[in-house]
Amino acid sequence: MRIAIIEDHTLLAELLTSVCRRDFKFTVVACENEGRKGLARVLALKPDLVLLDISLPDADGLDLAAQIQAALPLTRLLAISSLRDPVTLKRVRELGLHGFLDKREQNVGRLREAIRLVSQGHSYFSPVVNDVVGALNRDPKAFFRVLSEYEQRILALIGQARSDEEIAAHLKIRPNTAQSRRRDIMAKLGIHSTPKLIRYAIENGFTRVDNFPKAPPG
């Protein structure tokens, strides 16, 4: 098989390359540490399997996965990540990826098993995926049931500690509209303060620390 790897941590990228070449005799046609460059290489080379980190410095790995699926429906996708939040794992399931390996398992044997199964046309999902998504689906007050997609988008911005004025500027709406949406979201989630709402956004994966807007110099 022809394999492409998109992984920003050099040590893990080298481990993935070694396992693919030594254990499976696969051909690694690309190994990139940036999302946009990796996507371009994948679209050009059309590999059989992509090992894809979800959290990349310049791109959302799941957005890349969706683009790869649309352009190369026969290419198989194995996501590799330490992210375990409900938003991320729900997206993994909704996108229909062929596998998800939890980096926190720290087990080369499971890495080999995941690559073997996905490369052979099967699927592999670390137990955390079914645990988290299953609990989410059983929760009558889960975010996807009580919040619209637009409200979820606003929640992600609130999670970055943005003010109503900053949210309004980003979404091209009026500040009082942003304020009203914030109140609606808090009411629907049963959360009564902005700090607790920010915490909810971060814990559930609407916002990640690496997505916080950078402070201006000085």
N, C-alpha and C positions, 0 to 999 in steps of 0.2 A: 504494500500500500504506500501511497504518497501522503506524507503528513506535513501539516503546517502548524507551527507553534507560535502563539501570541502570549507572551508572559514577560512581565517587566522585572521580575526578580531573577538575576543572573544565575544564582545557584540552582533554583528550581528549573529554569529553562535548560540548563546543562543536564540536570537529572532527567527531565522529560526526553531530551534528545538522546541521552545514553540508553534509556530504557527502550525507546522505539527502535534504535539501531541495533543494540546488542541483544536484547531479549526477543524482539519480534522481527528483526531483519527488515524493518521498514525503511523507506527512503524519506529522510527529512528534507523537504524541498525549500523550506523557509523557517526561520526562527527570528521573530521580531519582538522588540521590547516596547513598541509604541502601537497604539490602536490603529491610528489612521494609516500608518505605513504597513502594518500587518494586514489590514483590510485590502489595501491595494494589491499586495502580494498574493493574497488568497484569491482575489477575483481574477488576477492575471494567470495564476498557476493552476487553479482549479484542483486542489488536492482532494483525496478521498476522505480525509479526516482532519478536523481542526481541533487542537487542544487550546482552549481559550480561557485566559484569565478574565474574570468579570470586572475586577477593579484595576483599571489602567490609568496612568497619569494624564492621558490626553483624551480619553474617550470612555463611554459606558460600554462595557463588554457585551451586555445584553442588547444594546442598540446595534452593535456590530453583528451579533448573532442573527438578528432579524434581517439585516441587510444581506448577510451571507446566504441565509435560507431563501430569500426572495430571488437572488441571482443564481444560486447553485443548489437547487433542491435535492440533488443527489449526494451532496457533501454532508458527511455526518459531523456532529458537533458535540464535543465533551467539554462542559464548563468545569473549571477548576477554581475554587475560591474559598476564602475563610469567612465570607459573609454568610450569616445564618438568619437574617432578619425576615419577617413575614413578607414584606414588599418584594424583596429580591427573589425569594423562593417561590412565591406565587407567580412572578413573571417567568421564572424558569419553567414551571409547569405549563403556563399559558402559551409560551412560545413553542412548546413541543420539542425542546432539545432532547438529544438522545442520551444524555447523561449529565450527572453533576457529582463531582468529587469534592468532598469537604477537606480543605487543606489541613484543618485542625486534627484530622485523624492521624497525620504524620506516620503513615504506614505505606512503605513501598510495595508491599504485597497487594494492598488494595488498589494502589495506582496501577499495577500490572493487570489486575483483574478488570478494572474499569476500562482500560485501553483495549484489552483482549475482547471483552464483551461488545463494546461499542463498535470496534473495528469489524466484528463478525456479524453485525446487523442486529445485535440485541441492544438492550438498554442497561444502564447502571446508574442508580441514584443512592447516594449515601442516606442512611436512615433518617438523618435530620430533616430531609426534604419532606418525607411523608409525615413525620412527627409535627413539624411546624405548619405545613399546609393543611393537614388533617384537623389540627386544633383550630386553625383559622376558619375552616369551613363549618366547623361545629358551633362557632361562636355567633349567636344571633345579632350581636352588636359589633361584628367585625367591620373594619373601616370600609371595605368595598360594598357593604350592605347599607351603610348609613351616609356615606359621603359620595357625592358625584365625582366624576373624573376631574372636573374643573376645581372642585373643592380640595381634592387630593393634591392638585398642582399648587394651589395656594398654601396648603399645609406644608408642602416641601419648602416653600419660600419662608414661611413662618419659622420652620425648623432651623433656618439659617440666621435666625434672630433679626430678620429684616423688619423695618417699621412699616406701617400702613402706607406711608408715602413712598417708600422704596418698592414695595410690592405693586403699588399703583403704577409707578413709572415703568416697572418691568413688564407688567401686563397691559399697559396702556388703558387703565381704567381710572376712575376718580378715587382719591384717598378715602372718602366716606363709604364708597362701595367696598373697598378692601377691608375697611373697619367692620362693615356690616357682615361681610363673608367670614371674617375672623370670629365674630360673635356666633354666627350660625354654626360654624365648625365646632366651637367649644360646647355649644348647647347639645349638638348631636352626639358628641363623644362623652358628654358629662364631665368635662374638664373646665375648671373655673379660674384658671390663671394662665397668663402667657408663658411663664417659665415651665409650668407643667405641660403645656401644649408643645413647647419646644422639645422637652424631654420625650414626650410621646412620639413626635416626628422622628427623632433620632433613634429611639429604641426600636421602632417598627420599620425603619429603613427608608422613610421618605427623604431623609437628609443624612448624608454622611459627612464626617468632618472634613474630608478632602474636597467636598463640594462647597464649603463655606467661601463666600467672596473674599478675595485677598484685600487686606487693609492697604490703603495708599501709603507710599513711602513717606517717612518723616512723621 
